[in-house]
Amino acid sequence: MKLSILQQPTLLACLLIGFCVAPLTLSAQDDGTNGVNGPPNILVIQREFTKPGKGGAMHERSEAAYIHALEEGKGQPHYLALTSLTGPDRALFFSGYTSLTAWEQEEKSVARNAALSSSLDHAMVADGDLLSQTDSSVWQMQKEMSLRTGNLVGARYMRISEYRIKPGHSHEWDELVKMVLGGLSKSVPEANFAMFREVYGAGGNAYIVVTPLKSMTEEDSRIGPDTRYRDAMGDEGMKKLASLESSCIESEQTNLFSISPKMSRPPESWIKAEPDYWKPKAAAPAHRTATKPTPAAAQ
């Protein structure tokens, strides 16, 4: 049975309620804090859409060439890779920076390294054979619109929601987010997420809400019945939220992604925090005990 507006949380509130204990950290620079350094100010997202049948292990092997080139060339770039569980087949690569200047400096460091640039070019050609489309975008962290951010330790999945705001309705979006944050802060202590605003890229006037997940059990909890938020907002609060949402949101979509250690190049602090996850040791070959052949039975 479909719930009435007064019985159900608004769409935004549903997607912001995250039942996980490992909020987002995406800082690409290694600051020696074992991965506990908060979301980056600038988030660069590169997307690679794979051709049918060209994802999975095939894409992992192709991306390994990039990682090998960066390791051999002592390149600065570090990034987090995600692979899609829903939506089109694609991989997302997150790189975090303190500023656009820091991003520029990293790009220049690669360009100055002729051997590294050549290796990356070769890897790009091979990777391109697997892809149908690529794009990139730049996002800025919205601290005042985020809730209880922290680190990625223990995270294995991510839920990413994108909202596109109608032109001229940003003030209503701001009011909507403020109300949702107030309600979640009081009623759902485990809720946490990082919000970013699109600065450069296709479409414009967009926000993404990023919530790391330790397991899909957390998603089961989120989509199950929970009246805490609705009770905290009350009937009048829910009416106002529904009105604001209808007025300012042009479109929205939410997808689930799996974190890919094999396609990521995490900073050293992340590896120190979870070495078995980011850099698992190769299994030792099975030891075989030599045995003498069994004598043939007497004829």
Secondary structure, DSSP 4 states (H G I P E B T S, - for coil): -PPPTTTS--HHHHHH----S-------S--SSTT-S---SEEEEEEEEEPTT--HHHHHHHHHHHHHHHHHTT----BEEEEESSSSSEEEEEEEESSHHHHHHHHHHHHH-HHHHHHHHHHHHHHHTTEEEEEEEEEEE-GGG-BS----TT--EEEEEEEEEPTT-HHHHHHHHHHHHHHHHHH-TT--BEEEEEEESSS-SEEEEEEEESSTHHHHHHHS---HHHHHHHHHHHHHHHHHHHHHEEEEEEEEEEE-GGG-B--HHHHHHSHHHHSPPPPPPPP----PPPPPPP-
